[in-house]
Amino acid sequence: MDSARVVLRYIESRDHTVMRRVNTWRPPRWVRVWMLCATRGGDGWLWYAMALILLLAGGQERFTAVGASVLASAFSIFLFLRLKKLAGRRRPCMFQPHCWTSLLPPDQFSFPSGHSMTAFAFVVPLIQYYPSLAAGLLFCAASVAVSRILLGMHFLSDVLAGSILGAALGYAAFTLI
């Protein structure tokens, strides 16, 4: 038990170091715009648009591919809402104000990142069906995940955990369907 506490304290210490650096960094305008657009897209708009495009032009496997992504995303939302309440970890913006954005968090808890979890849950099944789109899909999911850190909404470990859990859910949905 003591070794687990030591590991958690170490992770928390590193998370707070990254948070302080990110919260005081003033990136170029293009990075700020990219991160704001990525986080807004991660609210669901990006995934709805991708699903619609694939349903209209995704070929023979489009219903199966979008179905797997929707299933993984739905379970992701169900799971992260419960995990956030269970963990009860406060967000970085509750510890230190951010220097260039004043976005309001969607809820009070930080762990795991729901945006990251849903992003990877949605794109991993699509990558299995459309491997030629892998680079673009991963870019979108990673942009959403990184935006959550750079906008002061999540700690690095929140985003890493959410991304890993989301990818596992996405692969499980692909395997199931």
C-alpha positions in Angstrom: 0.0 0.0 0.0 2.8 2.4 0.8 4.5 1.9 -2.6 1.2 2.7 -4.3 1.0 5.9 -2.3 4.6 6.8 -3.3 3.8 6.2 -7.0 0.6 8.3 -6.8 2.4 11.1 -5.1 5.2 11.0 -7.7 2.6 11.1 -10.5 0.8 14.0 -8.8 4.0 15.9 -8.3 4.9 15.5 -12.0 1.4 16.5 -13.0 1.5 19.7 -11.0 4.9 20.5 -12.5 3.6 20.1 -16.0 0.4 22.1 -15.0 2.5 25.1 -13.7 4.6 25.2 -16.9 1.5 24.9 -19.2 -0.5 27.4 -17.3 2.2 30.1 -17.6 3.2 29.3 -21.3 1.8 31.8 -23.8 1.8 29.8 -27.1 1.6 31.4 -30.6 -1.9 32.4 -31.7 -2.2 29.4 -34.1 -1.6 27.0 -31.3 -4.3 28.7 -29.2 -6.8 28.6 -32.0 -6.0 24.9 -32.8 -6.4 23.9 -29.2 -9.7 25.8 -28.7 -11.0 24.2 -32.0 -9.8 20.8 -31.0 -11.5 20.9 -27.5 -14.7 22.2 -29.0 -14.6 19.5 -31.7 -14.0 17.0 -28.9 -17.3 18.1 -27.3 -18.9 15.8 -29.9 -19.1 17.9 -33.1 -16.1 16.3 -34.7 -17.3 12.8 -34.0 -20.8 13.6 -35.3 -19.4 15.0 -38.5 -17.1 12.0 -39.0 -20.0 9.6 -38.4 -22.2 11.5 -40.9 -19.4 11.6 -43.6 -18.7 7.8 -43.1 -22.4 6.9 -43.3 -22.7 8.9 -46.5 -19.5 7.8 -48.2 -17.9 5.1 -46.1 -18.4 2.1 -48.3 -19.7 -1.3 -47.5 -18.6 -1.5 -43.9 -19.8 2.0 -42.9 -22.7 0.9 -40.7 -20.5 -1.6 -38.8 -17.6 0.9 -38.4 -19.8 3.7 -37.2 -21.8 1.3 -35.0 -18.6 0.1 -33.3 -17.4 3.7 -32.8 -20.8 4.8 -31.3 -20.9 1.8 -29.0 -17.4 2.4 -27.8 -18.1 6.2 -27.3 -21.4 5.5 -25.4 -19.7 3.1 -23.1 -16.8 5.5 -22.7 -19.2 8.3 -21.5 -20.9 5.9 -19.1 -17.5 4.8 -17.7 -15.8 8.1 -17.4 -18.7 9.7 -15.6 -18.5 7.0 -12.9 -14.8 7.0 -12.7 -14.7 10.8 -12.3 -17.1 10.7 -9.3 -15.2 7.7 -7.8 -11.7 9.4 -8.2 -12.9 12.9 -7.2 -9.7 14.5 -8.5 -9.9 18.3 -8.8 -9.1 20.0 -12.1 -5.8 21.9 -12.7 -7.8 25.2 -13.1 -8.9 24.8 -9.4 -5.3 24.9 -8.3 -3.9 27.6 -10.6 -5.5 30.0 -13.1 -4.6 29.6 -16.7 -2.8 32.6 -18.3 -4.5 32.7 -21.8 -7.9 30.9 -21.6 -10.9 31.1 -19.3 -12.9 28.1 -20.5 -15.2 26.7 -17.9 -14.8 22.9 -17.2 -17.8 20.8 -18.1 -17.8 19.3 -14.5 -15.7 19.6 -11.4 -13.7 16.4 -11.7 -10.5 15.7 -13.7 -9.7 12.0 -13.7 -9.9 10.5 -16.3 -10.3 12.9 -19.2 -13.6 12.3 -20.8 -12.7 14.1 -24.0 -9.6 12.0 -24.4 -11.4 8.8 -23.6 -14.2 9.4 -26.0 -11.9 10.6 -28.8 -9.8 7.4 -28.7 -12.9 5.2 -28.2 -14.4 6.7 -31.3 -11.4 6.6 -33.6 -9.8 3.2 -32.8 -12.7 1.2 -34.3 -12.6 3.4 -37.4 -8.9 2.8 -37.8 -9.6 -0.9 -37.9 -12.1 -0.5 -40.7 -10.3 2.3 -42.6 -6.5 1.9 -42.0 -5.7 4.5 -44.7 -7.4 7.1 -42.5 -5.3 6.2 -39.4 -3.0 9.2 -39.5 -5.8 11.7 -39.7 -8.0 10.0 -37.1 -5.1 9.7 -34.7 -4.2 13.4 -35.3 -7.8 14.4 -34.4 -7.9 12.3 -31.3 -4.4 13.4 -30.1 -5.3 17.0 -30.8 -8.4 16.7 -28.5 -6.3 15.0 -25.8 -3.4 17.6 -25.9 -5.9 20.5 -25.9 -7.3 19.3 -22.6 -3.8 19.7 -21.0 -2.9 23.0 -22.8 -6.2 24.6 -21.9 -5.8 23.7 -18.2 -8.7 21.3 -18.0 -6.7 18.2 -17.2 -3.5 16.9 -15.8 -1.2 14.8 -18.1 -2.1 11.6 -16.2 -5.8 12.3 -16.7 -5.3 12.5 -20.5 -3.0 9.5 -20.7 -5.4 7.3 -18.6 -8.4 8.5 -20.6 -6.6 7.9 -24.0 -5.6 4.4 -23.0 -9.0 3.5 -21.6 -10.7 4.9 -24.7 -8.4 3.0 -27.1 -9.1 -0.2 -25.1 -12.8 0.4 -25.3 -12.6 1.2 -29.0 -10.7 -2.0 -29.7 -13.1 -4.0 -27.6 -16.1 -2.6 -29.5 -14.4 -3.4 -32.8 -13.7 -7.0 -31.6 -17.2 -7.4 -30.3 -18.9 -6.2 -33.5 
